[in-house]
């Protein structure tokens, strides 16, 4: 549910690495696209074996050119954005979630 809190568990990352996790509408996008909710980011640091646990409040990921109607359900992804190539961004370790609202 939108504005609800959830717990994210991650593994397989570099040990003692700082990650910035965003909520986005796609896993890969071209730089000018506004695919992520930048207001909804959380920074975590992995432990000695590359794992983390963090509380995350789910908002609604952007959907270009459309309003969010009442009583909605949308697929979003949470992960660490990394530039791939010249102008593409990919969410590393992306987890798929479904966000619903009244």
C-alpha positions, 0 to 999 in steps of 0.5 A: 500500500502506498505510504506503507513501510516495508523492510528491504533485505539485500545480499550479494553486494560488495562488503562495506559498500554504501548503496543509494536505493531508489524506487523506479518504474522500470529497471533500465532507462535512458538518462532524460527519462524521469523513471524514479521517485527521487524523493523516495531514496534511502542510503544503506551500507552493506555489512562484512558479507555484503548484506543489508536490512533497511526500512523503506516507505513505499511511494508511487513510482513515476509513470510518465504522462499519466495521472495516478487514478484512485484505486490503483495498482502499479509495478515498481522496482527498488534498486541501486541506479548505475550508469551503463554506457553513455546514457543508460541507467540500470537498477542493480539488484532491483526488487519488484514490488506492487504498489497499491492505493486507495 
